[in-house]
């Protein structure tokens, strides 16, 4: 597999596009699934390409997003029925794996 940044971006976007409504993956889970990029690499892709996909379905391991995105994400989570606990995603209940 090459290390071209565009390739990582394409792979991350493909995974994010496959996350069902009401479910999430963490930045780290996406990196682990792809075997590359690491959580920060995936976060970088989301920072550049997030508006193209359902960005609210990719969260930190603690169920949060950067503060500037939390307010905009919460209505999406509510509409999709994403498991929430104390205003953040309940990752234990909402986590999705591509091989499900």
VOBA-289148 format. One record per atom (N, C-alpha, C): residue in three letters; x, y, z. Coordinates in steps of 0.1 Angstrom, whole numbers, padded with zeros to 4 digits, always signed. Layout:
N
ALAXYZ;...
//
This chain:
100
UNK+0009-0012+0000;UNK+0000+0000+0000;UNK+0009+0012+0000;UNK+0006+0022-0008;UNK+0014+0034-0008;UNK+0011+0043+0003;UNK+0020+0053+0005;UNK+0018+0062+0017;UNK+0013+0076+0012;UNK+0007+0076+0000;UNK+0002+0089-0005;UNK-0009+0094+0004;UNK-0009+0107+0007;UNK-0019+0113+0016;UNK-0033+0112+0009;UNK-0034+0113-0004;UNK-0046+0112-0011;UNK-0052+0098-0009;UNK-0044+0088-0009;UNK-0049+0074-0007;UNK-0055+0073+0007;UNK-0048+0078+0017;UNK-0053+0077+0031;UNK-0067+0084+0031;UNK-0067+0096+0025;UNK-0080+0103+0025;UNK-0091+0095+0019;UNK-0088+0089+0007;UNK-0099+0081+0000;UNK-0103+0070+0009;UNK-0094+0063+0016;UNK-0097+0051+0024;UNK-0106+0056+0036;UNK-0102+0067+0043;UNK-0109+0071+0054;UNK-0123+0075+0050;UNK-0124+0083+0039;UNK-0138+0087+0035;UNK-0146+0075+0031;UNK-0141+0065+0025;UNK-0148+0052+0022;UNK-0153+0046+0035;UNK-0145+0045+0045;UNK-0150+0039+0058;UNK-0161+0048+0064;UNK-0159+0061+0065;UNK-0169+0070+0071;UNK-0182+0069+0063;UNK-0181+0068+0050;UNK-0194+0066+0042;UNK-0201+0053+0045;UNK-0194+0044+0051;UNK-0201+0031+0054;UNK-0207+0030+0068;UNK-0204+0040+0076;UNK-0209+0040+0090;UNK-0224+0042+0090;UNK-0232+0033+0095;UNK-0247+0035+0095;UNK-0251+0046+0104;UNK-0263+0052+0100;UNK-0269+0062+0109;UNK-0271+0057+0123;UNK-0268+0065+0133;UNK-0270+0061+0147;UNK-0258+0054+0152;UNK-0248+0052+0145;UNK-0236+0045+0149;UNK-0224+0054+0147;UNK-0212+0051+0154;UNK-0200+0059+0152;UNK-0188+0049+0152;UNK-0177+0055+0147;UNK-0164+0049+0149;UNK-0155+0060+0155;UNK-0145+0056+0162;UNK-0135+0066+0167;UNK-0124+0068+0156;UNK-0117+0079+0158;UNK-0106+0081+0149;UNK-0096+0070+0150;UNK-0093+0065+0162;UNK-0084+0054+0163;UNK-0089+0041+0158;UNK-0102+0038+0159;UNK-0108+0026+0153;UNK-0107+0026+0138;UNK-0109+0037+0132;UNK-0107+0038+0117;UNK-0093+0035+0114;UNK-0083+0042+0121;UNK-0069+0039+0118;UNK-0065+0025+0120;UNK-0070+0019+0131;UNK-0068+0004+0133;UNK-0073-0004+0122;UNK-0085-0001+0118;UNK-0092-0009+0107;UNK-0084-0008+0094;UNK-0079+0004+0091;UNK-0071+0006+0079;UNK-0057+0002+0080;UNK-0052+0000+0093;UNK-0038-0003+0095;UNK-0028+0008+0092;UNK-0033+0020+0092;UNK-0024+0031+0089;UNK-0030+0044+0093;UNK-0022+0055+0093;UNK-0027+0068+0096;UNK-0027+0073+0110;UNK-0030+0063+0119;UNK-0032+0067+0133;UNK-0043+0076+0136;UNK-0048+0078+0148;UNK-0059+0087+0151;UNK-0057+0101+0146;UNK-0045+0106+0147;UNK-0043+0120+0143;UNK-0043+0121+0127;UNK-0039+0111+0121;UNK-0039+0111+0106;UNK-0054+0111+0101;UNK-0062+0102+0108;UNK-0076+0102+0105;UNK-0083+0115+0108;UNK-0079+0121+0119;UNK-0085+0134+0123;UNK-0081+0145+0113;UNK-0069+0144+0108;UNK-0065+0153+0097;UNK-0073+0152+0085;UNK-0076+0140+0081;UNK-0084+0137+0069;UNK-0098+0143+0072;UNK-0103+0141+0083;UNK-0117+0146+0087;UNK-0117+0161+0087;UNK-0106+0167+0092;UNK-0106+0182+0092;UNK-0106+0187+0078;UNK-0100+0180+0068;UNK-0100+0185+0054;UNK-0112+0181+0046;UNK-0117+0169+0049;UNK-0128+0164+0041;UNK-0141+0161+0048;UNK-0142+0164+0061;UNK-0154+0161+0069;UNK-0167+0166+0063;UNK-0167+0178+0057;UNK-0180+0183+0052;UNK-0185+0174+0041;UNK-0177+0166+0035;UNK-0181+0157+0024;UNK-0189+0145+0028;UNK-0188+0142+0041;UNK-0194+0130+0047;UNK-0201+0132+0060;UNK-0206+0122+0066;UNK-0213+0123+0079;UNK-0203+0124+0090;UNK-0196+0135+0091;UNK-0185+0138+0100;UNK-0189+0135+0115;UNK-0202+0137+0119;UNK-0206+0135+0132;UNK-0206+0120+0137;UNK-0203+0111+0127;UNK-0202+0097+0130;UNK-0188+0093+0134;UNK-0179+0102+0134;UNK-0165+0099+0138;UNK-0162+0108+0150;UNK-0159+0101+0161;UNK-0157+0108+0174;UNK-0144+0104+0180;UNK-0141+0111+0191;UNK-0129+0107+0199;UNK-0133+0095+0207;UNK-0124+0088+0213;UNK-0126+0076+0221;UNK-0135+0079+0233;UNK-0136+0091+0237;UNK-0144+0095+0249;UNK-0158+0099+0244;UNK-0161+0098+0231;UNK-0175+0102+0226;UNK-0177+0117+0223;UNK-0166+0124+0224;UNK-0167+0139+0221;UNK-0161+0142+0207;UNK-0163+0154+0204;UNK-0156+0160+0192;UNK-0149+0173+0197;UNK-0141+0179+0188;UNK-0136+0192+0192;UNK-0148+0201+0196;UNK-0146+0210+0206;UNK-0157+0218+0211;UNK-0164+0226+0200;UNK-0158+0231+0190;UNK-0164+0238+0180;UNK-0174+0230+0171;UNK-0173+0217+0172;UNK-0182+0208+0164;UNK-0193+0201+0173;UNK-0191+0201+0186;UNK-0201+0195+0195;UNK-0215+0200+0193;UNK-0216+0213+0192;UNK-0230+0219+0191;UNK-0237+0215+0178;UNK-0229+0215+0167;UNK-0235+0211+0154;UNK-0237+0196+0153;UNK-0230+0188+0161;UNK-0231+0173+0160;UNK-0244+0168+0167;UNK-0247+0174+0178;UNK-0258+0169+0187;UNK-0271+0168+0180;UNK-0276+0177+0171;UNK-0288+0175+0164;UNK-0288+0162+0155;UNK-0276+0160+0149;UNK-0275+0148+0140;UNK-0276+0136+0148;UNK-0269+0135+0160;UNK-0270+0124+0169;UNK-0284+0121+0173;UNK-0292+0132+0177;UNK-0305+0130+0181;UNK-0314+0125+0170;UNK-0313+0131+0158;UNK-0321+0126+0147;UNK-0319+0112+0143;UNK-0306+0108+0144;UNK-0302+0094+0140;UNK-0304+0084+0151;UNK-0307+0089+0163;UNK-0309+0079+0174;UNK-0296+0074+0179;UNK-0285+0081+0178;UNK-0272+0077+0183;UNK-0273+0076+0198;UNK-0268+0065+0204;UNK-0268+0065+0219;UNK-0260+0076+0225;UNK-0266+0084+0234;UNK-0260+0095+0240;UNK-0261+0093+0255;UNK-0250+0098+0262;UNK-0250+0097+0277;UNK-0244+0110+0281;UNK-0251+0118+0289;UNK-0246+0131+0294;UNK-0241+0140+0283;UNK-0248+0140+0272;UNK-0246+0150+0261;UNK-0235+0146+0251;UNK-0229+0134+0253;UNK-0218+0129+0244;UNK-0222+0115+0240;UNK-0216+0110+0229;UNK-0219+0097+0224;UNK-0214+0086+0234;UNK-0223+0077+0236;UNK-0220+0065+0244;UNK-0213+0055+0235;UNK-0200+0057+0234;UNK-0192+0049+0224;UNK-0194+0034+0226;UNK-0195+0030+0238;UNK-0196+0015+0241;UNK-0208+0010+0234;UNK-0219+0017+0234;UNK-0232+0013+0227;UNK-0233+0016+0213;UNK-0226+0027+0209;UNK-0227+0032+0195;UNK-0217+0027+0185;UNK-0206+0021+0191;UNK-0194+0018+0182;UNK-0198+0008+0171;UNK-0194+0010+0159;UNK-0197+0002+0148;UNK-0183-0003+0142;UNK-0183-0015+0138;UNK-0171-0021+0132;UNK-0175-0025+0117;UNK-0167-0022+0108;UNK-0170-0024+0094;UNK-0173-0039+0091;UNK-0168-0048+0099;UNK-0171-0062+0096;UNK-0184-0067+0102;UNK-0192-0058+0108;UNK-0205-0062+0114;UNK-0215-0066+0103;
//
